[in-house]
Amino acid sequence: MPMMDSQRLAGQFAASTMRILILGGTTEASALAQRLAGDTRFEATLSLAGRTSSPRVQPLPTRVGGFGGVAGLTQYLREHEIEAVVDATHPYADQMSANAVAACKQCNVPLASLTRAQWQSMPGDKWQTVSSPAKAAAALGPTPRRVFLSLGRLDLHAFAAAPRHHYVARIIDPPEQAELPPDLRFIQARGPFDLAAERKLLIDETIEAIVSKNSGGSATYPKIAAARELGLPVIMIERPYKAAGELVGSPDEAIAWLARHGALSRRGV
Ligand code: NAP
């Protein structure tokens, strides 16, 4: 191919590549990153909060750490000429989602929110729903119990207010905060977890109650299934309200949404 033609093609290619930002930290964000990595229509950057010291290796350019609120994200979107944002953050990461809605509105950048369905209780489940980790600690009651905490490390300090219980907390990184319940043992592990291992953990630790978020998805569901089998109560912390853009239900739907917006913006719509 003559030099001129290949340069022109490269220019057209660059012009039609859409710059996108994925707000990540979930299995779905990683799955979306995998699909986008090989897709020449998009130039995507993945953003992580930096909650774990050794996040999974990602196939896309990745930035780590907060943007600095709505103002910081707005500046980032402008500086990097981002044309679309996919919010694929955790169902409990409500602040990041609120910031994404506000910043995308200010910059007139389309926003899709990749949501994960909640777990629904089934016959045999003994769920008690509460609105926060502090309420979960209170719901454990006055009698000392053996409690499995399946929460983020930043949520553990709430259980310092209920020091009479024995806690086993599964976390990815050890927590830094000083204020923790006195009788707390850590298990460091990263999902997915399987049913047999979850059942064994609950039996071996003689767990009497589980505290969990309603994360949804399959990676951390086996503990809920094991609790049902063993007749154990689950104190379920309900999801916060999460501001959202256009809802998409899967990484494939997110890609279809991106492709649609890419085509619209090329037509100047
Ligand atoms: P958050 O409360 O929504 O976010 C707090 C701040 O962290 C945001 O305002 C933002 O800082 C920064 N941030 C969050 N997600 C980001 C991302 N993808 N890229 C860049 N910055 C990001 O969320 P959170 O504090 O991370 O977590 C809230 C709850 O979600 C916790 O209960 C946690 O256990 C759960 N969770 C979070 C993650 C995760 O990857 N974030 C994963 C699993 C579970 P700026 O305002 O400075 O931009």
Residues whose N, C-alpha, C, O or C-beta is under 5 A from the ligand:
A	BS01	NAP	L23 G24 G25 S47 L48 A49 R51 G65 G66 F67 G68 G69 H90 Y92 A93 D94 Q95 M96 S97 G152
